[in-house]
Amino acid sequence: MKANRLALILLLTVFLVVPVTLFSISGGPDLSLVQSVHASGEGAESAHGAEDAHAGGHGSGHPDLGKLLPLYACIPFACMLLSIALLPLVAGTFWHHHFGKISAFWAATLAIPFVAVYKGDAIYEILHIILADYVPFIILLWALFTVSGGILLKGTLRGTPAVNTGMILLGTILASWMGTTGAAMLMIRPFLRANDFRKNRTFMVVFFIFLVANVGGSLTPLGDPPLFLGFLHGVSFFWTMNIAPHMMVVSGILLVIYFFLDSWFFQKRGGCGAG
């Protein structure tokens, strides 16, 4: 109970401090920059309208406020990530009952002063992000989640180090083509069933998350949300193939480490993993 109260007090304190910090540390935003962007946008409307439309631009007459905001405007987002990471550990009851409100709270610490200062431009920017970025991303995620969630793989595989490494490798390859979410949902159930006789399985799930749910989605916009957002803003679909060598090196290193670690645990328990 004490931890929950401390978490609530901390959130309320930050809610009062962050908006002031964001817009007063350097004497507030330079609105002249917004005005100059408006002016230049009107002058170049005919020359760049088609290009902006193709590359996911902000449209004529609307400044890109992301370029005007200071670096410390990222503080609410960082606090949201820290809340997701830490509050379940230090204030679990409070988090599980109010995680939606906490997320809305951190969004409001930026959105409210943002709209108060930039007014119509801020509202346009928020709506632009929701309609051009968030909605397409949710539709993609929903589709991958629905399709992969309806597939059930069955088999009689036994979770030896070689089999486990092969399953993680397969999931890593699939992740770039059906999304990290889709590949993880497809592979996690047979992976866990194949190792249901093993006692030490925590490290297996950790490496599964590293490879299937993260590294594996590096090669196409379907694999990872930031890459999909880049695609929505004009980045070529196959541009990320340029990082294939880096992805293969990282995947190879992690798979080798996993194989030797799994082999050690497997042999430690006499080849059965049960203790």
N, C-alpha and C positions, 0 to 999 in steps of 0.2 A: 504494500500500500504506500509506503514511504517513497519507493522508487517511482511509482505512478505519479505521486504528487510532485516530485522533483522534475519529472519529465514535463508535466503540465506547466509548471512554473517556468521551466527553461523555454518551452515553446512560446509562452506568452511574452516573456522578456525579449526573445529574438524578434517576435512579431512587431514589437515597438521599436527595436533598435535597427533592424535591417533596412526598412524603408528610409529612415533618416540617413543611414550610412550610405545607401545607394545614390542618393541625390543631393547630399550636402557635404560630403568629404571634400570635394573639389569645387565647392561653391555652386553646385547644381549643374544641370546639363546646359550645353551651349546651344540655345535655340537658334542662334544665327546659322549654325550648320544645317539645321533642318530647313530653314528658309532658303539657304543657298542651294541645297539639293533640290528643293521644289523648283527654283528658278532654272537650274540646269536641266532638270527633268523635262520642263516645259519646252526648253529650247531644242532639246535633242529627241523630242517625242517621235517625230516622223522618221528619224534615222535609226532609232533603236527599238521601235515598237515590236517589229517582227522578231528581232533577236531575243528580246525579253520574253516574248510569248513562248518561243521555242525552248529557252533555257530555264523556264520556271521563274521569270523575273517578277518584280513587284508591280509592274504595270506603270503606265505613264502617270506622272505627277505625284508619285508616292515614294518617299525616301526609304532607303534600306536602313532602318534604325539599328539593326544589328551592328553596323559599322560605326555607329555613333555612341553606343553604350560602352561604359568603361568595363574593364576586366572584372571588377568586383561585383558587377551585376550577375555574375555566375554564382554568387554566394548562396542564394536560395536553392538553386539546383544542387549544389554540393551538400547543403544541409538536408535536402530530401534524400539523397543517396545515403548520407550518414544515418538518417533516421531509419531507413530500410535495413541498414546493416547492423545498427547497434540497439535500437529500441526493442526488438524481439528478445534480446539478451538481457538488457538491464530493466526493462519495464514491459514484460511480455503481455500481461493482462491488459494494460492500457493500450498497447499497440494493436492487439487482436480485436479490441472493441472499437478502436477509433482510427485505424490506419487510413481509411478513406478521408476522414476529416483532416488528418495530419497532412496528407498529400495536397488536399485543397488549401490548407493553411499555408504551406510553403509556396504554392502557386500564387496565392493572394498577396504574399509579401512582396512579390515582384510586380504582379499584374496591376494592383491598385495604384501604387505610386507611378507606375509606367503609364497608365491611362491618365492619371491626374496631370502629369507633366506634358505628355505628347498628344493627349486627347484623341482626335479623329485618326491621326496617323497610327497611334498605338492600337486602336480598335481594329483598323484595317490590317495591321501586322498580325494581330492575334487570330483574326478570322482567316487570314491567308494561310497561316501555319496549320490551323485546324482543317481547312478544306483541301489544301494542296499537299499537305504532308501527313497529318495525323489520320485522316479518314482513309486515304489509300493504303497506308501502312496497316491499319487495323483490318481492312478488308483482306489484304494479303495474309496477315497473320491468322485471321479467322478461317480463311480457306485452307491454309496448310494445317492448322490445328484440327479442323473438322475432318479433312480427308485422312490424315495420318492417324487420327484418333479412332477411326472406324476400321482400321486394319489390325488384325490380331495374328501375329506370327507364332506358330506352334512348331515344336520339334523335340528331339531327344538329345540335344547337345549337352555335353558335360563340360563344366567350366574349368578346363585346364588352362595354363598360361598361354599356350599357343592358340586355343580356341578363343579365349577372351581377347587376346591381342587382335585376332582376325575380325572379331565382331566389332571392336572399337574402330579398326581401320575401315571396315565397310561403312559404319555410321559416319565416319569423318568424310568419306568420299560422297556419300549421299547428301550430306548437309548443305553443300553448295548448290544442289539441284532441287531439293525439296525443303530447304530452310533448316536452320538449326533446331527450331521448335519441332518441325515435322520429323526430322531424323531422330531426334532424341525421344519423342513419343513412340516412334516405330520400333526403336532398338532397345529401349530401356527395359521393357517387360521380358522379352526373351533373354536379355543379358542377365537380369536378376534371377529368372527361373533357372538358367543354366548354372548359377552359382548358389542356389538355395542351400546346398550342403556345406558351403564355406562359412566359417565363423567370421573371419576378418574381411569384410566387404566394403568398409568405408572408403579405403583408398581407391577401390575399383570405381566407385561412383564419382569420386573426385576427378580421376583421370578421364572418365567418360564425359564429365562436364567440360573439362579442359579441351578435349579434342572434338567430340561430336557437337556439343552445344556452343562452342566458341571458335576454335581454330578452323574447324571444318567448313564453316560458312564464309570463308574468305574469298572465294573465287567468282561468285556471281551476286548480283543484287538480290536474288531470291534467297541467298544464304543468310544474310545479316542485315538487320534494320538500318544501320548507318549507310551501308552500300546501296540499299534500296532508296533511301532518301537522296543520295547522290545521283542515282539514276533518274529520279523524278526531277532533278534540277539540271539535267542535261549531260551527265556523265555517260559515256558509252557503256552499253550493257556488258561487253566483254573487256572493258579496260582493266578490270581487276585481275584478268588473267596475267597481267604483268607481274603480279606478286606471287604467282604460282611457285617459283623457286623458293621464295622465303617461306611460304606456307608448307612446302614439302620438307624443308629443313627442320622447321619447328615441330611438325608432326612426327618426323622421323626420330628426333631426339626424345620427345615425350613417349612415343611408342616403345623405344628401346628401354627407357627408364622404367616404364610400366611393366614390360616383359620380365626384366630382372627382378623387380620388386615382387611381382606376382609369383614368380618362380621360387623366390625365397620363402614367401608365406606358404606356398603350396608344399614345398619340401619340408618346411618346419613342422607341418602337421602330418607328416608321413604320407603325402600325396592325396590327402582327403580334405584337408582344410578344416575339419571339425575338431573342436578342442574339448 
